[in-house]
Amino acid sequence: PTGSLQMNQLIALFQALPVDLTFVDADDRVRFYSEGKERIFPRTKSVIGRAVVNCHPPKSMHLVQQILDDFRAGTRATAEFWIDLGPKKIYIRYFALREADQYLGCLEVTQDITKIQQLSGQNRLLTEEE
């Protein structure tokens, strides 16, 4: 509703974002993932169509399923986690996607926030003097 993009522009946009995106449909199947320059959790094309719970370690599968069930039921709209992955701090967020009252699926957003956590002070946009 706020514009239009061509497919090559959309692909370039996803590649430029400093986050990894994964879309899981209403049947809990992986349908899309972005291909950024430095993916945190590598994906292969074989993940497309796979049940998303099977993309997680066994010890967290039941938690992922609970989040998806809560999204579907409408009792939760988001879930967020952060983990240490070597020297990196990884922030993982899940968002329920809805159109009106219909559950469309889930968006997983993963981001390396190590540098963000180290920010202090300000770094303002500079303007050129005329």
RABEL-V618750 format. One record per backbone hydrogen bond with DSSP energy under -0.5 kcal/mol. NH is the residue of the N-H (numbers start at 0). CO is the residue of the C=O. Records with the same first field share a line. If there is no record, write none. Layout:
NH->CO, CO
This chain:
9->5
10->6
11->7
12->8
13->9
14->10
15->11
16->12
19->109
21->107
22->31
23->105
24->28
25->103
27->24
29->49
30->22
31->22
33->20
36->14
38->35
41->39
46->43
47->44
48->29
49->46
51->27
53->50
54->51
55->52
59->56
60->56, 57
61->57
63->59
64->60
65->61
66->62
67->63
68->64
69->65
70->66
71->67
72->68
73->69, 70
74->69
75->69
78->93
80->91
82->89
84->82, 87
87->84
89->82, 87
90->110
91->80, 89
92->108
93->78
94->106
95->76
96->104
97->95
98->101
101->98
103->96
104->96
105->23
106->94
107->21, 105
108->92, 106
109->19
110->90
112->88, 110
113->88
116->112
117->113, 114
118->115
